[in-house]
Structure formats: structure tokens, C-alpha cells
């Protein structure tokens, strides 16, 4: 019954638009009868790795896992059409037909439920979620004790405490990461990425826009995203998961923005699932289309309206960890909110901050239309260091770049704890984040600390909750006290920031002189009345609470 409802959703969603490309048609099949495959023998259509991922997470196979009926596919081919992409999750086929009368005949087949034509308007615009530009060089951080020489990429790694996982040997080895994007122009000859090819860690490529396996053209966007994940150029660029295995999938047409690209993504995600991908990076966002009547609205951002958001949720239910860019419309007064699939349920939606951990104003905000916290987590998507097509390196802006920073760190964390589910890994990252107790619509749960997340899992306290601070008086006028849970000699950092995390007003660093120290914060008469967040780090264990100045 669930599958029937899902197919009905697809038809309703598609029928509300005039769609996809001249002579391209979406065909919804009625069922999967006469199937060559059976759920009793899943090894015939899912890789051993895909089955193991499900087994590790106690995920049962269901009807949506079965491939389409080959009998139906063979029957469709007799009509002189080209099969472009298929979807087993939605039991559908995307085809190309020269003659519309051919589709009229297909409509009458007893196994066809619906057919819909896609219309495309091509404005030759870059449709990926990116605001790329060069920026001045940002500050360096200390890295003398690090396994890698991160060079200018240190800030984006250190912000997530990712170097601590790298130092302990968790650099993505054995994890399979898929990147769905608009092309990977410049590969395989980019300096920071040659090691992936030389070590045979590029497992597969697929082009779901044009067909075939060729993805090393069209757009540099995917290559830049890839470099943030997998880069390994000592002293220049180190990615968050430089030793993982990768799959490069092209689902986005960089020359247009049309709904067919959401359909392409579904097929790409299904392919990733079938070969056993662990993590999918989605540095794409869909909101405004070349044909305005197809645009998504804020009301659509409920995780259940756009087909790509439903598919992203399905991917998560299959055991993959999906990381999605929030989009770059935060400073758009008409629609500052996330774009699809950033509204998807049970995924990580990535927002952008600067190197000083303050909110980047272009980063799209939440909540989702149905009230869920979005974005989920933040990373350095403003001033992100990445590979240039010229072979040099540069800085760029976009939540497109936040997503791979998080996706790679999730790969390292999951590598360390392979018996955890994708949901457990996502949840512990949220628990480690800077605003876990006080999430907001700009930064969600804040910036995760992946080393802290690792320590939570090592401790076995999966239900760990970062404690709220004991602050009194609160509200306050001139000063207040913080009661700490610490030991003598602990390093303590205290910050008072605005509720968006954009500006720090007070910053203290001290070494505890006694156990359970009481710290008085005084001389705050000049601080304007309002709401603030006080954050305390005790030996990297984080605490926070809301503070009111009267």
C-alpha cells in the first residue's frame, strides 16, 4: 500500500506542471509483475556491499527494492523509444520518443498507469547551488601536531575538529561516498585529486543527464566539491575524507534548471544504493526553474512535496547518510528559506558559516514548512578552500561547499563506528554541535565537533545530551555567575554571542584553579538588553544556554 501511495504522489506532483524536455516523457508503470527478480534472491540486483549496509542497520528489503519488470521494459522498447533513466523506487521510466503518436499508443498498454510529457526552456544558466568567487586569504590555524599539513584548508577542517579523527587514523578508508552534481570538468588531472585515480579509489561514474559513464566535462562545480571531500595536496588542500572511495554521478544539467533534473537525481540515488554507497553528497538545490510555473514555494518545503525530497528521504530509509546543501537564498527577502532537497526528512541539511564561525548571510534558513529544524548543521561554506580548474587553489562561497565538508567528516566518524546506523551517526553529530540546546532558524544545531561526537560514542552514552549551563542570575543586569563542572587544570573558554552566532561580544580563556569552579562575568553594563547565547568549552566538552540581559 505504501508503494501505491508513493506512485500516486509522483503522478500528482508531475501532473501539476508542464514538464521536462521536448520529446521526453515520464511513464509510470502499474506494477512489477512478471519480474525476473525476487526479494528472496536480492544478491541478483543489489551488491554484496548494499546488502551488508542494510544488514548492519537491520533494514528489511521491500517491494521498492525490486527492479522494474523487464517484460514491461522490453515491451516499451518495441515502440522505437530510447530508455533514458528508470526508477525502481517510483516504478517509472523516463524515455525519449521522436513521435508523440508513439506515446499515445504506449498510454493504452495495460501495464502503463500514466504518461506525462516534459517541456524544457533552456536559459543556459548555471543551476547548481553555488556562489563561487575568489576571496582574500583567510587566517591560518596551528596544526603542528596534525597528521596532514592542511595549509590554507586548515580552518575548514579544524572548525569541525576533523583533524582529531584524521590523527587517529580515520580518514575515510573503506567508506564509499557518492557525489551527485553537474559535472566534474578537469578530472582526472587535478593535482589534489590524482591520488584517488592512482589508487583506484574511483569506483564508478554515471551520467544521468546524457547517458553513459562520461562525467569529466560540463561543469567544474562537481570537481570543486570533490576536492573538498577527497583532496590530498600537502600544504595546500586536504579534504575531509581524503582516503575514502568515491562514485561520481552527474544528475544536474548545468545549462538549464528544469524538473527533469529531480527525476535524474532519483535514478542516481538508486544507482548509489544498489552498489552500496554509504554517504551521498548533494550540493544541488531546486527552487526556481526556467519555467516559472514549475517553481517551488516555501509551502512545498515540507519534505513531502518535491520528488527529490521524497527520494532523499527514501535514500536515508535505505541506510545511506544523505548530506544536502541548504541553498544560497538567505539574503533573498522573497524566499530566504531552504531549497529542495534541503527540506527532506532524515537528511543532514548543511548551512554555511565564515572562518570565525559566524553565520554567512547568503546561507538559506529554516525551519522547513512543517516546522522541523533546518538547516541541521553548519560548516565553513564561506571562504572555503578548494581546487581550481587551472591547477591552482582558491576560495569560494556556497552551501555547496559546506555539504562536502560535513559529508567527509561523517565518512570518517562512521568509519570509526561501522556498527552504528546512519540515524545514530547523524544524531550524535547534532549532539556535539555548538547550538544543540538552542537551535535556531539560521544555524540549526550549529557547528558539529566530530571529535566530541566520537568521544560520545566511545563512552557508550548514545543518549548523551550536552548539559545546559547553570547561570545566575538570568536575566541579569550588570554581571552573572557560571557554575562549572570541571577539574583543576581544565582549559575553559567562555563566549557570549548573539543568538545567530554571528558576533562574539565577550571571550574569556582561563585555566581552572579549582574543581567545579564558579566564574563571575562582570562589567556588562554596556551590553545592550536582549537575548544572547553563553557558550562554555571545558577541555573541548561544550555547554550552552540562553542568556537574557535586562
N, C-alpha and C positions, 0 to 999 in steps of 0.2 A: 504493500500500500504506500509506503514511504516513497518508493521509486516512481509510482504513478503520479503522486503529488508533485514530485520533482519535475517530471516531464511536463506536467500541466503548467507548472511555473514557467518553464522555458518558453513554452508556446505563448503564454500570456505576455511575458516580458518582450519577446520578439515582435509579437503582433501589434505592440503599441508604437512601433517605429516603422519608418520606411528605411530599409537597411541595405546592407553590406556592399558588394561591388557589382558592376554590370555583369550579368550572366553568372553570378554566384548565388547559390541557393542553399538554404538550410532545410534539411529533410529530417523530420522527426519520425522515428520508426515506432511501430505499435508495441513490439515486444522483442524478445531474443530467442524465439522459437527456432527449432532445427539447428541448435547450436552445436558446433564441433567440439566445444569445450564443456567441462563440468567443474563445479566447485569441489568435487571430490578429487580432482587432479589439478590443483592450482599451479603446480610446477610447470604445466604446459603453457601458461600465459603470464605468469609472474616469475621474476627471477628469484633465485635462492635468497639473495640479499633482501628483496622486497618481502618475502615470506618470513625471513628471520626478524625483520623490523616489526612486523605485525605480531609475531610470536613473543618477542621481548616485551611488547606492550599489551598483550592479551587482547588483541584486536581480531575479531572474527571476520571472515570473508562474508560478503553478501552479494546479492544479485547485481549490484552496480559494478562489482569487480569482473564480471564475465565480459569477454569481448562481444562485439556485435555479431549477429548471426551472419556467417559467411555466405549462407544461401541468399540472404537478402542483399548483401553487397554484390555478389555475382549477378544477381538479377538486375540490380541497378546499372551495372556496367554494360549490360546488353543494350542500353539506351544511348550509347555513344556519349557518355559523360565522363568527366575526369573527377575522381575522388580526391579531394584536397586534404581534408582532415576528418577524423572521426572522434566521437566521444562515447566511451562506454558508460561513463557516469550519467550522461543525459540521453543515451541511446539515440544518437543523432549522427548525421553525415553532412559535411559541407562539400558541395560539388560545384563544378563548372560545366555549364551547358551552353553551346552556341545558339541553339534554337529553343526559344521559350515554349514551343509546342511540345518539345520533349518533356518538359516539366509537367505540362498538362496531362500527358499520358502517365507519368510517374504518380501523380496525385491519385489516380484511380486504382493503384495497386493495393491489394488488401492488407499488406503489412506496413503501409505508409499512413501515418497519423495526420501529419500536416507538412506543408511545404511553404517556405517563405523566401521571397527574393530580397537580396540586399542591394541597396543603392549606395554609391560612393561619390562623394565630392572630394576632389583632391586639391588641397591648397598648398601642397609642398611645404608643410611646416614641420618642425621638429616636435614630435608628440610625446617624447619621453619626459619624465619628471626630472628636470634639471635646469638650474640657472648657473651655468658654468662661466666662470671668468677668473682671470688672474688676480691675485691679491698680494699685498705686501707679505714678506716673510714673517711668520709668527715666532713667538718666543720658543726657545728650546727648554727641555726639562732634563734634569740629571738622570743619567742612565748608565753610570759606570759599572753597576753590578748586574747588568742585563745580559741575557744570552745573545741577543741581537744588538747590533749598532743601528738603532732606528733612524738616526739622522733627523731630518725635519718632520718625519712621521711620528716622532715620539709622543707629541701631545695627544694625538688622537688615540694612541694605544694606552698611554699612561692614565688618561682620564677614566678609562674603563677598568683600570688595574689589570689589563690584559697581559702586561709583561710578566706579572707574577705567575700566570699559568704557563706562559712560554718558558720561563725559567725552570719550571718544574717538569718540563718535557711534554706539555700538552699544547701542540701546535697544529692540531687538526689531523694528525696521522690516522688513516683508516676511515675518516669521515668522508661522505660523498655529498658534495654541495652542488646544487643546480642554480644557474643564473639565467633568468628569463629576461630578455632585453631586446634592444632594437638593432643588434649587430655588434660585431667585435672587430671593427676595422683596425688594421695594424698588426694583428697577430698573424703568425706566431713569433714575430721578430722583435717584440718589445723587450728591452733589457731586463725589466723587473719580473718578466713572466716566462722567459725562456726556460727556466728550470722546470716548470710544470710540463712542458713538452719534452724536454730532455730526459725527464724521469718517468715518462709515460703515465702521467697523472691526469691527463685529459682523457676521460673515459668515453665520451660521446659528444657529438654535435648534431643538432637537428634544426632545420629551418621550417617553421610552421607558417611562414608568410609566403614563401616562393616554392617550397618543397625541397626535398633533398637534404644534404648534410652541410652545405656551404653556408657558413655564418661569418667568415672573416672579411666582411665588407659592410657597406651600407651606413654604418654609424660608428663613431668612436665611443659612444656612451657606454656600451657594454664592456669595452676594453678597459675603460677607466674604472668602472665598478669592479671588474675582475682584479685589477691591480690593487685595489683597496682591500680585497679579500686575500689574494694569493701572492702579492708582490714580495720579492725577496732580492732586494738590491742593497747590500750592506752599506750603511752610511747615507742612504738615500730614502728608500721606501721599503718598509716591511709591512705586509698585510696582517690582518688579524688571524688568518688561518693559512699560513704560507706552505704548510706541508699536507694539506687536505687533497683529496681527489676532486675533480670538477667535471661538470656537464654544462655545456654552453648551448642554450636554446633561444632561438630567435622567434618571438611571437609578435613583436611590435613592428609595424611598418613606419619607419621614420619620416616618410614623405607625406603622411596623412594622419588623421585621427578619426577612426571610424569604428563602429561597434563590432565589426568582424574581428578586430584585434582581441576583444574579450573572448570571443569564440576560439581564436587561435591559442590563447593562453590556457584555456581548459585542456586542449589537446596536449599542450606542452607539459602541463602539470600531471596529466595522466601518464605520459611517457616517463616523466621523472619518477612517479610512483612505481611504475612497472619494473624499472631497472634497480630500484632500491635506494633512491636518493633519501638522505636524512634531512637535509635543510634546503629550502627553496628561497632564494633572494629575489624579491620583486621590486626593482627600482623603477616602477611604472605606476602611473596613476591616471584614472579616467574620470573626467568630469564634463568638460566642454568638447564637443565634436565639430567636425567640419560642417555637418548638417545640424543646425541649431535645434531643430525639433527633437533630436536624439539626446540632448544634453541631460545629464543627471542633475537632480536638485538635492538640497540638504535633506528633504524628506526621504530621498532614496538611500541615504546613508544609514540604513538600519540593519545592514548585514544580510538582508533577505530579498533585496530588490534587484540589484545588478547581478548578472550571471557570473561575472568574475569573482564577486564577493562570495556567492554561494559555493563556487568551485574552490575558492581558497579555504573556506571552512571545511569542505569535503576533504581537501588535501590534508588538513590538520586531523580530521577524524580517521584518516588512513595511517596516521602515525608520523607524518612529516612535520617538521617545525618550519612554519612559514613566516618570513620577515618581510614586511611591506613598507615602502616609503609612504609617509603621511601625505605628501604633496607640498607644493610651494605657494599656497594661496593665503598664507596667514595675514598678509597685509592687504588683502583684497576685501574691501568693505562689503561687497555683494555676497561673496562666498569665502569666508576665511577658514572654512572647515575642511576636514579631510576629504580625499577623493577615494573612489573605489579602486582597488580592494582594501584600502586602509580601514574601511568600516567593517570588514569581515570579522566574524566571531572566531575566537580561539586562535588568533594570529597575533604576532607582535607587530604593532604599527610604530614606525621609527620617526621621531621628530629630530630637529636639528638645534644644536647649541654652538656657541663660539668656544674658543680655546679657554676662555675664562669661566666656562660653564654657564654663561648667561644665555637666555632664550634668544634664538635668531628670529627676527620678526617675520621673515617670509615663511617660516615653518607652519604648516596648516594645523589648526587646532581642533579640539573636540568640544563637547562629547559627541559620540555617534547620535543619530537622531533618536534612537531608543534609549539614550541616557547612559551608555557604557563609557568608562574612562577611555579616552583616546586623546592623543597618542598614548601608547603604552610606556615606551622607554625613549630616552634621548641619547644621542651620540653627537660627535663633532662633525656636523654636516655643513658648517660654515667655516671656510678656510681649510678644507680637507685636502691633504697632500695626496697626489695621485699621478699616474703615468700619463705622459703626453705622447701624442702621435709622432712627434719629432724625435722621440727617444729621450727627451729631457723630462723634467718633472715640473708640476705646477700645482697651484692651489685652486680650489673650486668650491662653489656653494650648491647646496641642494640636499633635500632629504634623500635623494637618490644615493648620496654618499654616506648618510647616516646608516642606512639599512645594511650595507655590506660590513660596516664596522661591527654592528651588532651580530649579524649572521655568522661572521667568522669567529667571534668570541663564543657564541652559542655552540659552534662546532667544537671548540677546544674544551668547553665545560662538559658537553655531552660525551666527548671522548673520554674524559676522566671518570664519568659516571654512566657507562653504557647501559646499565640495567634500569635507569630511570626512564620514565615516559616523557614524551615531548611536553605534556602538560606540567609535569613536575619540574622540568628544566625551565620552562617559561615562568612558572610561579616563583621559583627560588630567585630568579634574576630580578623579578619585581620586588621581592622581599629585601633584596640587597640595595635597592635604589634609593636615591637621596630624598625623595619625597614620598616614600612608601606610606607613611602615616598621614600625609597631607597632599594627596594627588590633586592636580588642577587641570583645567582645560588647555593650558598652554604646554605643559611639560609632562603631563600624565603622572607616572610614578617617579619620574626624574631620571637621573643618570645611574645606571647599574654599576655595581662593583663586583666584577666577576670573580675576583679572589675571595671576597666575602661570601659570595654565593657558594663557592667551592667549600669554604670552611663550614658553612651551614650544613651542607650535605655530608661532609666528613663527620660532623658532630652527631649526625643521625637525627637532628631536630628538624625534620622536614616541615613541621608546623610552626617553625620559628617565626616570630613576629618582632620586628625591631621595636624596642621599647620607646614609649614616649618619655620625654624628659620630665623631671619634677622641677617645675619653675614656679617661684612665688616671690612677690605677689604677681598675679596675672589676671586681669590687666594691671599695668604698673604706670607710675608717673615719672620718677627720676631714676630708679635703679631696681634691679631684681636679683634673686639668687638662683643658681643652678645647683641642684644636689646630684652629684655624680656617683656612679657605681664603678669604682676604679681601684687600682692598686698603686702603691708608692712607685714612682718612677715612670708611670704611664705617660705617653705623649698625648696631650689634649689640645684639640683645635676647636675653637668656638667661632661660629659665624652667625651674624644676624643679617638676613637678606629680605628683599621684598618677596611677596608671595609668588611671584613669577620666576624667582631665581635670577632675575636679570641684573640686579645690583646688590653688592655687599656693602652694608653700612658699617659693620663692626667686624674685626677679625683679630682673634687672640690665639696665641700659641704658647703653651706652658708645659712644664714637666710637673706631674703631681707630687706634692710634698707629703701627702698622707693618703691613707685609704679612704675611699668614699668622700672625696673632697667636696667642700662647698665653695663655690666660686661666686663672688659678687660682681655683677656688671653694673658699673655706676657711670655717672656723668652723661646721662642720656637725655637731658632736658632739651637738647636741640633737635632730637629725633622727632619728626612730625607725628602727630597722632594717626593711628591706623593699624592695620594688620601686618605682621611680619612673620617670618619663619626663623626660629633659632635652631641651628644645627650644631651638633657636637660629635666629634670623632674622638674616640678613646682607643688608641692603638688600632686605627682603621675600622673599629666597630662603630657604626653610625646610629645616632639618635636624633630625633627631631620633634618639634611640636610648634603649634601656632602661638604667637605672642601678640598681645594687644597693648598698644601704647595709648593711654588716655590723653 
